[in-house]
Structure formats: C-alpha cells, structure tokens
Amino acid sequence: MKTSNRILFALSAVAVALASGPALASAFTAGTVTAIAPDDVLNIRKWPSAQSQVIDAYGPGEPISLTGRCKTITTNVSFRIDGHGSAEWKYARMKKANVWCQVMTNDAELGWARGKYIWPE
C-alpha cells in the first residue's frame, strides 16, 4: 500500500510539473546572412577567431541557425540572444565590434561567425 501511494504521488507531481511548466523553446534561433557583398560569403569558423579553420560558408540572404550564444572575444564575455527582444535589439548587440555568434551548419557542425553579418529572426 505504501509503495502504491508513493507511485501515485510521484506521478501526480510529474503531471503537475508538466502542466504548469513553461513550454520548451527551440534549441536554435533562425537567422539570415546579411551585410556582405553579393559576390562574397560569410565564413563559418571552428572557433571565434578570424585565424580559425573555415568549416563552411554561406552566401548573402541564406538562412542560418544560431544556437543563441554570442561572445565578445576581446573581453571573453558570453551573452544570449535567444530570449525575448526584437530582432533589432538582438542585432544591435550582435553587430558590436569583436562579437562572434555560435551557429549550426547544414551538416550539423557547430561553428562561429561574426555577429554583424547575421540578422536574427
């Protein structure tokens, strides 16, 4: 009897937590490659550095997936852009000097790109 009550209590607690918890957000934020010349590409690099290995490239207007994590490499401070806020507010933070944002390539590889070249959706 005691085991049955504990199981019912546990199941009730799980049901309440699932019903009252916030909806889970997507793991990625959509973006679009912007602010580059029509004949140029945005290099996706292994690490947030212009000297890092290029792992992929995207042309102007191409969609790109952001993880939501960006980093100012001069101060090594990370910040998120996947929360609340307009695209203009997010881009204002992303386009600052030395900001790199983590992206997921079409081949499911994590990399980094300069934030000023990505318009967040």
N, C-alpha and C positions, 0 to 999 in steps of 0.2 A: 504494500500500500504506500509506504513512504517513497519508494522508487517511482511509482506511478505519479505521485503528486509532484515530485521534483521534475520529472519529464514534462508534465503539463505546464508547470511554472516556467520552465526553460523555453518551451515552445511559445508560450504566451508572451514572454519577454522579447523573443525574437520577432514575433508578429508585430508587437507594438513598435519596436525599433525600426522595422522596415516600413511600417505605415507612417510613422511620424518623422522619419529622417528625410533630409533633402535629397532631391533627385541627383543621381550621379552625372557629372559633366563629362563631355567627350574628352578623350585623352589628348586631342590635338585641336589647335586653332587654325582655321583656314587663313591663308594669305595669298597675295598676288605679287609677283615680281614687278617692281616699278622703278622709275627714276634712273634707268640705264638706257644707253643709246640703242636704237633699233638693230644695229649690227653687232651688239655686244652681248655678253652673258654674265649672269651672276654665278660666281664660283662658290660651290659648297665645299667647305674645308673640313678636315678631320678634327681640328681643334680651332678655337677662336684666335687665329693669328693669320696675317697675310703671308707668312712664310710656311704655313702648314700645307700638307698634301691636299690637292684638289681631288675630291671624291665624286663630284657630279657638277653639273652646270645647268642653269635654267635661263631661258630667253625672256625678253620683256613680255609682260602680260600672262605668263604661265602661272598656274596655281601652284602653291607650295604649302606644305603642312608644317606648322610651328608647334613645338612642344609647349610653348608658353613661357619658357625660361630664356631670359636675356642676361647679358653680363657686360659690365663696363670693364674693359680689360686693363685700363690704367690704374683703377682702384681695386680691381678684383671683387667688385660688389655685384651680386646677382639680384635680379628682381623678376617678378612675374607680370605678364601682360595678358593672361588668360582669364582674368577676373572681370569684374564689372568695369564699365567705362566705354566711351565711344571709340571708334576706330581712330578718330583724330587725336584723342587723348593718348591712346596707345602709341600711335606713330610719333607723336611729339617726344615720347620717352625713347623710342627705338632709334630715331634719327640723330640723336646726340652723338658727338664725336666718340669714337672708340667703343661703340656698343655693338656686340655680336649677339645674334639670337640662334638658339638651337632649333634645327629643323630635322624632319624625317624625309629622306629621299624616296623616290618612287620604288627603289629597291629595298626599302625598309632599313636603311642605314642612317644612324644619327650623325649629324654634321653641324657645322656652324656657318652662318652667313652674316654679312654686315646688315644691321637692322635698318639702316636708312634706305636700303633697296627692296624692302618688303612692306607692302601695305597690308595691315591686319584687317580681317573681316569682322 
